[in-house]
Every structure is written in C-alpha cells, then in structure tokens.
Amino acid sequence: MALSNDLIKQRLTDKFGDRVTNVEEPYGMLTFEVPKDVNLDVLQFLFDDPELSFQFLTDLTAVHYPAYQGRELAIVYHLHNLVENCRIRFKVFTPIEKPDVFSATKIFEAANWLEREAYDFYGVNFVGHPNLKRIQNVEEMDYFPLRKEYPLEDQTRLDKDDEMFGRGGSLSFDFGNRNEDGSPKTIPESIG
Amino acid sequence: MARPVSYNIKEKPLERDISMAELPDGYQGEGFFAGKMNDFVGLARKNSIWPLPFATKCCGIEFMATMASHYDLARFGSERVGFSPRQCDLLMVIGLISKKMAPVVKQVYLQMAEPRWVMAIGACASSGGIFDTYSVLQGVDQVIPVDVYVPGCPPRPEAILDGFMRIQDIVGKESLRRRNSDHYKKLLESYGIQ
C-alpha cells in the first residue's frame, strides 16, 4: 500500500512534533490525539498535503468520559483518503466545563450537520459554526441526553417497575443462584 | 411466574362455506325495508372506511403486506388509502412516534373531519415498544385518542386485519350522536383538542 501508517505518523511528527500523542493502531486503523487548539491545523494539513490528502470526513462524533478529569469530552474525527483507501482517526479532548472546539465546517461541509449532532447530544460548543442548534432532538430540550449522568429511559412512565425487570421488588423470582445472605453461589454449590 | 400471562385463544368454527352479512333489524314488506338510521349509516360507514396510513417505521412493511394481494385490505372496503387527512376516516398510526413527531401527528389528527377513528398498530405506537428512551413518545395515545391498539412487533398482517375488523365493529355500532355528546367532548378536552 502506498500510504502506510508509518508514513502518516512520520509526516505528522515532522509537522507537529510532540503535540501528537497516544498514537495507537486498533485493528490496523491509525489513531492519535492532538490538543484541541490545533485540530483545524491538523485537519488542514491532512487535507492539503498531496501525499496524504485525507479529503473525506466520514464521521465526527463525541464521547463522554466522566472518569477523565479535565478531559471529559472527546471529539473524534474519522478521515478517509479516497485515492489510497486509507482511514485514520484522531481525537481531541476538552474539559466539560468549557467544551469549546474549533469548527471544521470551513474545511469539510459534512462537518456542519455532524457538529450539530455532537452539540445536540453532548453539548460540545463548536466555535465558528454557522448554525449551531439542535438537529435531532426537540428544540425545547434543555439538557444533553447522551452525557452519562442522564438516564436512557423516559422518566414519565409509571408502569415499568423493578419487579418486571428482575431488579428485586416485591415478587422476585428465585433463580436458585444466590445464598440466603445475597452472595452469589459458586457453580458446585448450586448443582450439588 | 410473577404475573399471570393471558393468551388469546379463540376457536371460531366455520359455520358455512359462504359467509353472509347480517341484515339489520327492521320491518320489511314488498319493496321497502324500514330500520334504524344508526344501523344503516353504520353499515355503510364500516364497509367503506378510507384509512390514512401514518407509517413511520418497520410496521409499515407489515402494513404494505396487508394491503398487498395476499392479505388484501381492499376486500374490507378500504381500497382507497388516502394520504390527506381531510378525506380520510381512519388514522392508522403505524410505527414509532418520536417526541419530535408528536405535534405533527396531532396536527394530522386535528385536520381530520368527524367522524374519525384512530388505530395504533404495533408495539411502538401503542406504548413506545422496546424503545423506552428520552426521545420516544411512549404510546401515541399521549397525544391523540386511540380506538384500537394492535400489539405486535411487528404485528402479522392477520393481526392488523383483526384490528381493522374491530374498528369496523366500533364504526358499525357507534351512535350517530356520539360526536356531539359530553363524554366525547370531555375526552377531546383531556387531550387539549377543542
């Protein structure tokens, strides 16, 4: 293959030095992390360079990691080189108190709606986006649903209770796999 | 099991080879038949329902199968499905309605002329189905009054036809004054519809 992961890594470290971190290759796809203030520089570099030419933004999503302090929201860009059929992924982390990330709409038109979706579900504020408002949820919604602190289920239901889902309740079914004190039985005990 | 489960087991034996419709009660003589207005209007309405299929998701495929030749819905009188609420009697909500779509369904319902009936087909339209999430309306009966619910994920075409036949029962037996009655007005007010 003409465009190998090593070549891309070499070019990135030549240009950006040690700002490119956490380089790994899960399932053969090169993945790296950059600080959030250079994300547009990296995108522009990967777009313009005639050898790399990653000119197709396949996906732009966000992930919420509540365990990472100061780096809670990750914005993930998936880029594709159509000529060489090579894909890379890069991530940008931002703290949740001030989730400002530069918008990639000037470079990729596709980023317009993808960033609106990331804003809608995670609250990432894309600086420079022409029309940053909710795209899939109801406009009046006042929270960001896919953040980990909010539950998935609709809270207005009255009939779904713990007993129906096997989470205890008044009429729990005895599956025969727990001792009296609630600790789980090991396999020889429950058979013998 | 914690809760008793009831199964729908009905054995209907075949009475005759040709099924005949029942004549309504009335007094007949040579060249005339006098009966209740309710019966005749109900008979006419129930055998010529024009449905509006509001199909949003997978249950729409089962509805397409119901309209196709094998499980023909046209033999029940609904040959003409319309997509204009102004001309239709039965709003069939087929598939999941999200919270963003709920005002649209309500608007379509409001544009229908009386008498109108609503059938919620599928688990998602009846109660939200397996999608108990922040963005899914847990049953279309939170925004519009529903007459018949057809459970299933998706319901088989036979189940949709059974639901349609129950709608026909409701239409045939409905009182002509029901739409002006207090009971109906209270029902609509509880949904915020004037």
Interface residues (C-beta under 8 A of the other chain):
Chain A: Q136 N137 V138 P145 Y150 P151 L152 E153 D154 T156 R157 K160 E163 M164 L171 S172 F173
Chain B: M1 A2 R3 K99 K100 G128 D132 T133 Y134 S135 V136 Q138
